């Protein structure tokens, strides 16, 4: 897998839900997501976002995991 970046790959995953959902942290801000990456990963593995939105795909979850494994590239 190529390098996964926050700006290009990760923020857009969550930005689509930003206008209509309230989060405990801003999932479109690098520092918030990096500091809470394990919790975010657990949530998306468990089916986040909640209905009425479809959960992230296995490929999207794998991309988030790759971003963590690659050391959180911006």
C-alpha positions, -999 to 999 in steps of 0.1 A, spaced: 0 0 0 13 35 -8 17 61 18 -16 72 34 -17 109 43 -41 126 67 -49 155 43 -55 134 12 -69 102 26 -80 103 63 -97 137 68 -120 131 38 -132 99 54 -147 119 82 -153 152 66 -184 138 48 -201 134 82 -189 166 98 -219 189 90 -245 167 105 -228 149 134 -213 160 168 -181 143 179 -162 144 211 -132 155 190 -128 170 155 -121 141 132 -110 164 105 -81 178 126 -48 160 124 -38 164 161 -72 153 174 -73 122 153 -36 113 159 -40 117 197 -71 95 196 -62 71 168 -66 39 188 -101 49 200 -111 61 165 -98 28 150 -119 8 176 -150 29 167 -147 25 130 -139 -12 133 -172 -15 153 -193 1 126 -189 39 129 -204 61 118 -238 53 133 -270 51 113 -283 65 91 -248 66 76 -233 34 63 -203 22 82 -169 27 67 -158 -1 44 -132 -27 52 -109 -9 28 -114 24 45 -107 9 79 -76 -8 65 -65 26 51 -69 41 86 -49 13 101 -22 17 75 -20 54 84 -13 45 120 12 18 110 30 43 87 35 67 116 6 92 110 18 110 78 3 144 74 
